Amino acid sequence: MSLYDRLNTARGMPSGEGPATPPTNPEDSVPVPAPGPVPGQSGIGDALAGLKHRAGEALFDRMGGRLTDPNLTEDDLHKSAREELSHVIDAEQVPLSPEERRRLIREIEDDVLGYGPLQKFLDDDTVTEIMVNRADQIYIERSGQLSLTDSKFSTDAHLRRVIERIVSRVGRRIDESSPMVDARLEDGSRVNAVIPPLAVNGPSLTIRKFSKVPLTVQNLIDYGTVSTEMAELLDACVKARLNILVSGGTGTGKTTLLNVLSSFLPADDRIVTIEDAVELQLQQQHVVRLESRPANIEGTGEIAIRDLLRNSLRMRPDRIVVGEVRGGEALDMLQAMNTGHDGSLSTVHANSPRDAVARLETLVLMAGMDLPLRAVREQISSAVNLIVQLSRLRDGTRRVTHVTEVQGMEGDIVTLQDAFVFDYSAGADPSGRLLGKSVPTGVRPRFADKFADLGISVSPAVFGTPTTHTGRW
């Protein structure tokens, strides 16, 4: 007998008919509510969804305040939920195999205590991004490629509960008065949620997953994101206290590269990180992590990136790492880089190194200071030493396409010089993966003289001079 037939038999119906109104739970004398219709499901899907819905509602009734008890650890809460679910499923009197029973308990536990249909994607290390357009449409990204999944939320209210569970754990809120929120999961994965009235088709949720184990420079070399020579140059630039700006579009891996660059920071440096939502995974011990705070429901109490950046200057930092500049804080960051805080790192949204300079100009003007454009460009040219450009190519891979030195000013123009550029001429393999890689231009950057002064050794092959490379990585 199939699971569908067993479910219907347990409900007192002939095989093949739809679910009937559920009976009263005899153990607790608590009526178990009948499930509402589940869009897009039929047959065994309806029967199983009905059982899951009834069991979930009964679990809420049986556990009550224990679901929000701050004295219960996550392990204790999940253990209690599994025990109560066993009683609930026994009361349903549905003959299930051990595997079916374990799967049902796991799925209901995910719905009530976890993130529902998203949980299996969060547990899957191959999934890098989860995009919920509406309750019945969930896309995921694997290896840079998007695909529509069969998973769905039962209702908009179910999706809304998951969103509220995520944002409440990091002290954020989302409601009709604040219908957008940025948050993070326990592992640092980035979360953005939008609910009606802004999201017309229902709540929308986007999760950009971060690796549970921070990626290393060797991982990026293996993936083809950077070359060995480029990694050696970036390591030397961080140790030489050059100010580095990581530039790229959305989803190109700027935060991942910033994490890798931060791994080159000396362990004895005092590092202050400043972010909208904490995402960086620094491995050093001497780190102070600062996170901005949105306004409260009265519209007060906001602490912006710019406020944190100004405050960090009083914290005696050796290095300042700003997760991303997207507003007037760009001026404060440039000022910090120009006033003794060398070796700072940050990211910016831009499509090329030249665009990154232009965007910095715009962001500085957003600070509200009436500065002449030439003065802004002089600040940029003297503060930023290196721009690392990331791009997401048509095959879905993320590559460093430019490593560009900011040389200074010529007239009113900020002069740039590429040290590495991506070679597109190699074409693609039969699977469509691009075979090109970033190659040195042969031009020796001006800051290379600083390496010799500081005793930092760099192989001549880094700048395109043929030699036998010993390999540091």
C-alpha positions as CSV (number, residue, x, y, z in Angstrom):
1,M,0.0,0.0,0.0
2,S,1.4,3.4,-0.9
3,L,2.0,6.2,1.6
4,Y,-1.0,8.1,0.0
5,D,-3.3,5.1,0.6
6,R,-2.0,4.6,4.1
7,L,-2.6,8.3,4.9
8,N,-6.2,8.1,3.6
9,T,-6.9,4.8,5.4
10,A,-5.7,6.4,8.7
11,R,-8.1,9.2,8.1
12,G,-11.0,6.8,7.7
13,M,-11.3,7.2,3.9
14,P,-11.1,4.8,0.9
15,S,-7.9,4.9,-1.1
16,G,-7.7,7.6,-3.7
17,E,-10.0,10.1,-1.9
18,G,-9.0,13.5,-0.5
19,P,-8.3,14.1,3.1
20,A,-11.2,14.5,5.5
21,T,-11.6,16.8,8.5
22,P,-9.1,15.6,11.1
23,P,-10.4,14.1,14.4
24,T,-9.8,15.4,17.8
25,N,-6.4,14.4,19.4
26,P,-7.5,11.9,22.1
27,E,-4.4,12.3,24.2
28,D,-4.7,16.0,24.9
29,S,-8.3,16.6,24.0
30,V,-7.1,19.5,21.8
31,P,-8.7,19.7,18.4
32,V,-6.1,19.6,15.7
33,P,-7.0,22.2,13.1
34,A,-7.7,21.1,9.5
35,P,-5.2,22.2,7.0
36,G,-6.0,24.8,4.4
37,P,-5.5,24.1,0.7
38,V,-1.9,23.9,-0.4
39,P,-1.5,25.5,-3.8
40,G,0.1,23.5,-6.6
41,Q,-0.1,20.1,-4.8
42,S,-2.4,17.1,-5.3
43,G,-2.6,13.4,-4.6
44,I,0.1,12.3,-2.2
45,G,1.3,15.9,-1.9
46,D,-2.1,17.0,-0.5
47,A,-2.3,14.1,2.0
48,L,1.3,14.5,3.2
49,A,1.0,18.3,3.4
50,G,-2.2,17.9,5.4
51,L,-0.4,15.6,7.8
52,K,2.5,17.9,8.1
53,H,0.2,20.9,8.7
54,R,-1.8,19.1,11.4
55,A,1.4,17.8,13.1
56,G,3.0,21.3,13.0
57,E,-0.1,23.0,14.5
58,A,-0.3,20.3,17.2
59,L,3.4,20.8,18.0
60,F,2.8,24.5,18.6
61,D,-0.1,23.6,21.0
62,R,1.9,21.0,22.9
63,M,5.1,23.0,23.3
64,G,3.6,26.4,24.0
65,G,6.1,28.8,25.6
66,R,9.0,26.4,25.4
67,L,9.4,27.4,21.7
68,T,10.5,30.9,22.9
69,D,12.1,29.9,26.2
70,P,15.5,31.7,26.3
71,N,16.8,29.2,28.9
72,L,16.5,26.3,26.5
73,T,19.5,25.7,24.2
74,E,19.0,25.0,20.5
75,D,19.9,21.3,21.1
76,D,17.4,21.0,24.0
77,L,14.7,22.7,22.0
78,H,15.1,20.4,19.0
79,K,15.2,17.4,21.3
80,S,11.9,18.4,23.0
81,A,10.4,19.1,19.6
82,R,11.3,15.7,18.3
83,E,9.8,14.0,21.3
84,E,6.6,15.9,21.1
85,L,6.4,15.2,17.3
86,S,6.7,11.5,18.0
87,H,3.6,11.7,20.2
88,V,1.7,13.7,17.6
89,I,2.5,11.3,14.8
90,D,1.5,8.4,17.0
91,A,-1.8,10.1,17.7
92,E,-2.4,10.3,13.9
93,Q,-2.2,6.5,13.7
94,V,-0.6,6.5,10.3
95,P,1.5,3.4,9.5
96,L,4.8,4.9,8.4
97,S,8.1,3.1,7.8
98,P,11.1,4.2,10.0
99,E,12.6,6.2,7.1
100,E,9.3,8.0,6.3
101,R,8.8,8.7,10.0
102,R,12.3,10.2,10.3
103,R,11.8,12.3,7.2
104,L,8.4,13.6,8.3
105,I,9.8,14.6,11.8
106,R,12.8,16.3,10.2
107,E,10.6,18.3,7.7
108,I,8.1,19.4,10.5
109,E,11.0,20.3,12.8
110,D,12.5,22.4,10.0
111,D,9.1,24.2,9.5
112,V,8.6,24.9,13.2
113,L,12.1,25.6,14.4
114,G,14.2,26.0,11.3
115,Y,13.7,27.7,8.0
116,G,11.1,25.4,6.4
117,P,11.8,24.4,2.8
118,L,15.0,26.5,2.7
119,Q,16.7,24.3,5.4
120,K,17.9,21.7,2.9
121,F,19.4,24.3,0.7
122,L,21.1,26.0,3.7
123,D,22.6,22.6,4.6
124,D,23.8,21.9,1.0
125,D,27.3,23.3,0.6
126,T,27.0,23.3,-3.2
127,V,24.2,26.0,-3.0
128,T,25.7,29.5,-3.0
129,E,22.5,31.6,-3.2
130,I,18.8,31.1,-2.4
131,M,16.2,33.4,-4.0
132,V,12.6,33.3,-2.9
133,N,10.5,35.4,-5.3
134,R,7.2,34.4,-3.6
135,A,5.9,31.6,-1.5
136,D,5.7,29.1,-4.4
137,Q,8.8,30.1,-6.3
138,I,12.3,29.4,-5.0
139,Y,15.4,29.6,-7.1
140,I,18.9,28.5,-6.1
141,E,22.4,29.1,-7.5
142,R,24.9,26.3,-8.0
143,S,28.3,26.8,-9.7
144,G,27.1,30.2,-10.9
145,Q,24.0,28.8,-12.6
146,L,20.4,29.6,-11.5
147,S,17.7,26.9,-11.4
148,L,14.1,26.7,-10.2
149,T,13.4,24.2,-7.4
150,D,10.3,22.1,-6.6
151,S,10.3,23.4,-3.0
152,K,7.6,25.8,-1.9
153,F,6.2,27.5,1.2
154,S,2.7,26.5,2.0
155,T,1.5,30.1,2.4
156,D,2.7,33.7,2.4
157,A,2.2,33.5,6.2
158,H,4.6,30.6,6.4
159,L,7.3,32.5,4.5
160,R,6.7,35.6,6.6
161,R,7.2,33.5,9.8
162,V,10.6,32.3,8.5
163,I,11.7,35.9,7.6
164,E,10.7,37.1,11.1
165,R,12.6,34.2,12.7
166,I,15.7,35.2,10.8
167,V,15.7,38.9,11.5
168,S,14.6,38.6,15.1
169,R,17.7,36.6,15.9
170,V,20.0,39.5,15.0
171,G,17.9,42.2,16.7
172,R,16.3,43.5,13.5
173,R,12.6,43.9,12.8
174,I,10.4,43.8,9.7
175,D,6.8,45.0,9.5
176,E,4.6,47.2,7.4
177,S,6.3,50.3,8.8
178,S,9.8,48.9,8.0
179,P,9.1,46.5,5.1
180,M,12.8,46.0,4.1
181,V,15.6,44.6,6.2
182,D,19.2,43.4,5.9
183,A,20.2,40.6,8.3
184,R,22.4,37.6,8.6
185,L,22.3,34.0,9.6
186,E,24.3,32.4,12.4
187,D,27.1,31.4,9.9
188,G,27.3,35.0,8.6
189,S,25.3,34.4,5.4
190,R,23.8,37.6,4.1
191,V,20.0,38.0,4.2
192,N,17.7,40.5,2.5
193,A,13.9,40.5,2.9
194,V,11.1,42.6,1.5
195,I,7.5,42.2,2.4
196,P,4.2,43.9,1.2
197,P,3.3,46.6,0.5
198,L,6.7,47.0,-1.2
199,A,6.8,43.3,-2.5
200,V,3.7,43.1,-4.7
201,N,3.6,39.3,-5.2
202,G,4.2,38.5,-1.5
203,P,7.2,38.4,0.8
204,S,10.6,38.1,-1.0
205,L,13.8,36.7,0.6
206,T,17.4,36.5,-0.7
207,I,20.1,34.6,1.1
208,R,23.7,34.7,-0.1
209,K,25.4,31.8,1.6
210,F,29.0,32.0,3.0
211,S,31.2,29.0,3.3
212,K,31.2,27.4,6.7
213,V,35.0,27.2,6.4
214,P,36.5,30.5,5.2
215,L,38.0,30.2,1.7
216,T,41.8,30.5,1.5
217,V,43.9,32.0,-1.2
218,Q,44.7,28.5,-2.3
219,N,41.0,27.9,-2.9
220,L,40.8,31.0,-5.1
221,I,43.8,29.8,-7.1
222,D,42.2,26.4,-7.5
223,Y,38.9,28.0,-8.7
224,G,40.8,30.1,-11.2
225,T,39.7,33.4,-9.5
226,V,43.3,34.5,-9.1
227,S,46.6,33.3,-10.4
228,T,49.6,32.3,-8.3
229,E,51.5,35.4,-9.3
230,M,48.6,37.7,-8.6
231,A,48.1,36.1,-5.1
232,E,51.8,36.7,-4.4
233,L,51.5,40.4,-5.4
234,L,48.3,40.9,-3.3
235,D,50.0,39.3,-0.3
236,A,52.9,41.7,-0.7
237,C,50.6,44.7,-1.1
238,V,48.7,44.0,2.1
239,K,51.9,43.4,4.1
240,A,53.4,46.7,2.6
241,R,50.3,48.5,4.0
242,L,48.9,49.7,0.7
243,N,45.3,50.9,0.7
244,I,43.3,48.4,-1.4
245,L,39.9,48.8,-2.9
246,V,38.0,45.7,-4.1
247,S,35.6,46.6,-6.9
248,G,33.0,44.5,-8.6
249,G,29.3,44.1,-9.4
250,T,26.7,42.4,-7.3
251,G,27.5,38.7,-6.6
252,T,31.0,38.8,-8.0
253,G,32.6,37.7,-4.7
254,K,33.9,41.0,-3.3
255,T,33.4,40.0,0.4
256,T,35.0,36.6,-0.2
257,L,38.1,38.3,-1.7
258,L,38.1,40.8,1.1
259,N,38.2,37.9,3.6
260,V,41.1,36.4,1.7
261,L,43.0,39.7,1.6
262,S,42.4,40.1,5.4
263,S,44.0,36.8,6.0
264,F,47.3,38.4,4.9
265,L,47.1,40.9,7.7
266,P,49.8,40.4,10.4
267,A,48.5,38.8,13.5
268,D,49.8,41.5,15.8
269,D,47.9,44.4,14.0
270,R,44.8,45.9,15.7
271,I,42.0,45.5,13.1
272,V,38.7,47.3,13.3
273,T,36.0,46.0,10.9
274,I,32.9,48.1,10.0
275,E,29.9,46.6,8.2
276,D,26.2,47.0,7.7
277,A,25.7,43.3,8.6
278,V,28.6,41.4,10.0
279,E,29.9,39.1,7.2
280,L,33.7,39.1,7.3
281,Q,35.3,36.0,8.8
282,L,38.7,37.3,10.0
283,Q,40.9,34.7,11.6
284,Q,43.1,37.1,13.6
285,Q,42.6,37.5,17.3
286,H,43.1,41.3,17.7
287,V,39.9,42.3,15.9
288,V,37.1,44.7,16.9
289,R,33.9,44.1,14.9
290,L,31.4,47.0,14.5
291,E,28.0,46.8,12.9
292,S,25.7,49.6,11.9
293,R,22.2,49.9,13.4
294,P,19.0,51.0,11.6
295,A,16.6,53.5,13.1
296,N,14.0,52.2,15.6
297,I,10.2,52.4,15.1
298,E,10.2,56.1,16.1
299,G,12.8,56.9,13.4
300,T,15.6,57.5,15.9
301,G,18.7,55.7,17.1
302,E,20.3,55.0,13.7
303,I,24.0,54.4,13.8
304,A,25.4,54.7,10.3
305,I,28.6,53.3,8.8
306,R,29.9,56.9,8.7
307,D,29.4,57.2,12.5
308,L,31.2,54.0,13.1
309,L,34.1,55.0,10.8
310,R,34.6,58.2,12.7
311,N,34.5,56.5,16.0
312,S,37.0,53.8,14.9
313,L,39.6,56.5,14.5
314,R,39.6,56.9,18.3
315,M,40.1,53.2,18.8
316,R,43.8,53.1,17.8
317,P,43.4,50.9,14.7
318,D,46.4,49.6,12.7
319,R,44.0,48.6,9.9
320,I,40.5,49.6,9.1
321,V,38.4,47.2,7.1
322,V,35.1,48.6,5.7
323,G,32.7,46.0,4.4
324,E,31.4,48.3,1.7
325,V,31.3,52.0,1.0
326,R,28.0,53.1,-0.6
327,G,27.5,56.6,0.7
328,G,29.1,59.6,2.4
329,E,31.3,57.4,4.5
330,A,33.6,57.3,1.4
331,L,34.9,60.7,2.4
332,D,35.7,59.6,5.9
333,M,37.4,56.5,4.6
334,L,39.6,58.5,2.3
335,Q,40.5,60.9,5.1
336,A,41.4,58.0,7.3
337,M,43.6,56.5,4.6
338,N,45.3,59.8,4.2
339,T,45.9,60.4,7.9
340,G,48.1,57.5,9.0
341,H,45.8,54.5,8.7
342,D,47.6,52.9,5.9
343,G,46.8,49.3,4.9
344,S,43.1,49.8,5.0
345,L,40.7,47.6,2.9
346,S,37.2,48.2,1.5
347,T,34.9,47.2,-1.3
348,V,32.8,49.3,-3.8
349,H,30.2,48.5,-6.5
350,A,31.7,49.2,-9.9
351,N,32.2,47.5,-13.3
352,S,35.8,48.5,-13.9
353,P,38.7,50.2,-12.1
354,R,37.9,53.5,-13.9
355,D,34.3,53.2,-12.9
356,A,35.4,52.6,-9.3
357,V,37.2,55.9,-9.2
358,A,34.2,57.7,-10.7
359,R,31.9,56.0,-8.2
360,L,34.2,57.1,-5.3
361,E,33.9,60.6,-6.6
362,T,30.1,60.4,-6.5
363,L,30.0,58.8,-3.0
364,V,32.3,61.5,-1.6
365,L,30.0,64.2,-3.0
366,M,27.1,62.4,-1.2
367,A,28.8,63.4,2.1
368,G,27.2,66.8,1.7
369,M,30.5,68.7,1.5
370,D,30.8,71.3,-1.2
371,L,34.2,70.1,-2.5
372,P,35.6,70.9,-5.9
373,L,36.0,67.8,-8.1
374,R,39.7,68.2,-8.4
375,A,40.1,68.1,-4.6
376,V,38.1,64.9,-4.5
377,R,40.2,63.3,-7.1
378,E,43.4,64.4,-5.3
379,Q,42.1,62.7,-2.2
380,I,41.3,59.5,-4.1
381,S,44.7,59.4,-5.9
382,S,46.7,59.9,-2.7
383,A,44.5,57.5,-0.6
384,V,43.9,54.5,-2.8
385,N,47.0,52.6,-4.0
386,L,45.4,49.5,-5.6
387,I,42.1,48.6,-7.2
388,V,41.3,44.8,-7.6
389,Q,38.5,44.3,-10.1
390,L,36.2,41.2,-9.9
391,S,33.8,40.2,-12.6
392,R,31.3,37.4,-13.0
393,L,31.9,36.0,-16.5
394,R,29.3,34.5,-18.8
395,D,30.2,31.0,-17.8
396,G,29.2,31.8,-14.2
397,T,32.8,31.9,-12.8
398,R,34.1,34.8,-10.8
399,R,37.5,36.0,-11.8
400,V,39.8,38.9,-10.9
401,T,40.0,40.7,-14.3
402,H,42.2,43.7,-13.3
403,V,44.8,44.5,-10.7
404,T,45.3,48.2,-11.2
405,E,47.7,50.7,-9.6
406,V,46.4,54.2,-8.8
407,Q,49.5,56.3,-9.8
408,G,48.4,59.8,-9.1
409,M,47.1,62.8,-11.0
410,E,47.9,64.1,-14.5
411,G,46.1,67.4,-14.9
412,D,42.5,66.8,-13.6
413,I,42.6,63.0,-14.4
414,V,43.4,60.2,-11.9
415,T,45.9,58.0,-13.7
416,L,45.6,54.2,-13.5
417,Q,48.1,51.5,-14.6
418,D,47.1,47.8,-15.0
419,A,49.5,45.3,-13.4
420,F,47.3,42.3,-14.4
421,V,44.4,42.0,-16.9
422,F,42.2,39.1,-17.9
423,D,43.1,37.4,-21.2
424,Y,39.8,36.6,-23.0
425,S,41.6,35.4,-26.2
426,A,41.9,31.8,-25.0
427,G,38.3,31.1,-25.8
428,A,36.2,28.4,-24.0
429,D,36.2,24.6,-23.6
430,P,33.4,22.4,-24.9
431,S,31.4,22.8,-21.6
432,G,31.4,26.6,-22.1
433,R,33.9,27.4,-19.3
434,L,36.3,30.2,-20.3
435,L,39.9,29.1,-20.6
436,G,41.4,32.6,-20.1
437,K,43.3,33.8,-17.1
438,S,44.7,37.0,-15.7
439,V,48.2,37.7,-17.0
440,P,50.8,40.3,-16.0
441,T,51.1,43.3,-18.3
442,G,54.8,43.5,-17.8
443,V,54.6,47.0,-16.3
444,R,56.3,47.2,-12.9
445,P,54.1,49.2,-10.5
446,R,55.6,52.2,-8.8
447,F,54.8,50.8,-5.3
448,A,57.1,47.9,-6.0
449,D,60.0,50.1,-4.8
450,K,58.2,50.1,-1.4
451,F,58.5,46.3,-1.2
452,A,62.3,46.5,-1.4
453,D,62.4,49.2,1.3
454,L,60.4,47.0,3.7
455,G,62.3,43.8,2.9
456,I,59.3,42.1,1.1
457,S,60.5,39.7,-1.5
458,V,58.5,39.4,-4.7
459,S,59.3,37.0,-7.6
460,P,60.2,38.8,-10.9
461,A,57.6,36.5,-12.6
462,V,54.9,38.5,-10.8
463,F,55.5,41.4,-13.1
464,G,55.8,39.3,-16.2
465,T,59.6,38.7,-16.2
466,P,60.2,35.0,-17.1
467,T,61.8,33.1,-14.3
468,T,61.6,29.7,-12.5
469,H,58.8,30.2,-10.0
470,T,59.3,28.4,-6.7
471,G,55.7,28.7,-5.6
472,R,54.6,30.2,-2.3
473,W,51.1,28.7,-2.3
